[in-house]
Each structure stands twice: as structure tokens, then as C-alpha cells.
Amino acid sequence: MTSLSEQPNNAIILGMPCSGIRVTAAIFARQGYFLVSDATVEAHSGDEYNPSDRSEAMRLVEHNATLLRRSGFRRHNTWLFDRVTDQQTESLRTMRPTPEDHAFAADCAARRPWLWSDSRLCYTLAYWWRLIDQENTRVLVLQRRPEETWKDFLHLGWRDDTKANRADVLSRIDHHLDAAMLCIERHRIPHLVVHYDQFLAAPATTAARIGQVFGLSLAADDLGVHAMGEDKLLNSVRFAQRISALNNTEQPLAANVIQVDGMSTNRDIAR
């Protein structure tokens, strides 16, 4: 792994399921980021609701699911069943950390740089931010066109194709990202907003943006574009249609994100 500093920054990836989280997490995993302490125990090979291999540690998933239960949310994930309420999200901001969570954060800190990737973090980040190394941690907020996420929900069989289901999924995308950005703005968390389309539309620029924020020397090839092709992204007709429309699409930016040399970067980390 080639870095621009002694050690790269830790990475937290926020986004809705089916927004490219797995592909994005794999970029950091290939750079040697700590993800699981024992792959034979913790590697997440998928389940009924997450059928593909995932670049996330099951310990993190279970810690987040437990946190949500403590807030009063009774489901294991935040995208298929009940919706996390604003009151539950707020309770996580002041919830007293447990010894187990302290130990988990300390274990990760000892293995810097580490990678956290789990959609539940959109709601639990405020809790964890008190426990982790804030100075050396950056957040990547991943966005994708909502209709593409909805199509993947249908493809995976997570929802039936009805107007009500479509409206609910699109609303949940906003709810996840709104919760994430509210936390980021409240705590002035250094972060980068990346749109999934840009991995294939502008890989060199996207690699440079990610590298600048996380302290990595990344080239276009480090994004794993060929692996994405194996995931049937390059060969899909709808992806080609998305690329052709990019010139007419503005990239959404958070209120505390600015333009630096043509790149969207958080104010706190712009130099």
C-alpha cells in the first residue's frame, strides 16, 4: 500500500444498500485496511437479505444492530422493515457507551487503518464518533441514482414492484442519507461525497479525490473497475444510459462541502 503520509486515515462508508457500498469498501480493503480480526469467523458471506459477499465485519453489524435495539428499534436492518424514527436516532447521540463498544473501538484503533462499512452507520455514527480516533478518521458518503437502487431492490427480490414500495424505498434512501448528513454537519466530521456513477465515468478523478481525503495514492485501476464489470455493471444497458446523461447531472453536495481543484471536499480537510 502506498500512502501520502505515514498512515492513511481510517475510513467509514455511509450509504443505502444497493448504492455501491460493497464496491467502494473493496477499494479500501485492497489497500490493506483492517476489516476483520478473523476472516473465518467474521467474514460476512451473505444471508437471506444480503445475498452477496460483503466487505464488512459481522462484529460491526451486530454492534450496530444492538445499538438500534437499545434505541427502541426492533429490527435487524433499517431498509426492509420498520423505519428508524427521528427520536431513536436522537437517542443514539447521547446513549451511554458500553464496555463492549469501547473494546471494539479500541481493537480497531490498534489496527489502523481500519474500515467500517454498514448502512446502519447512517444512524449510529453519532454514537461511534465519540469512541473513535476523530483526528485520523474520514467519512465517505456514497450516493447513487435512487431509481438504480430501486431497480436493484427489485432484482434482489427485496420488494415487489408496486408504486407504494417504490415510494417507500426512495423515501428511505433520503432518510438514510439525511440522517448521515445531519450527524456529519453537527459534528463537523471531515467527509467526502462520491456519486457511484463516477467510478466508471471518471475513475482517475474519483481515485484522486478519494486518495486526497484518505491519505492514499490511488490510480484509476485501484478502483477495481474490471471487478465492477464482473458484477455486471459495465455490461448493463442502463449503466451506459446513465453515463450518457452525466453531463446534464449535477453532483449533490453537502452544505459544508466545497470545491477544491474541481473536487468536492469537506471544509475541515481542504488545504
Protein Blocks (a to p, Z undefined) as FASTA:
>chain_A
ZZfbfbdcdddddddehiopmmmmmmmmmnopafbfblklmpcgbifklmbccdddfklm
mmmmmmmmmnopabfbfklmccddfklmmmmmmoccdfklmmmmmmmmmmcccddddfkl
mmmmmmmmmmmcfklcccddddddfklmmmmmmmnopaccdfklmmmmmmmmmmmmmmmm
mmmmmnopacddddfklmmmmmmlmmmmmmmmnopacdfklnommmmmmnommmpmklmm
mmmmmmmpccdddfkbcceehiacdfklgZZ
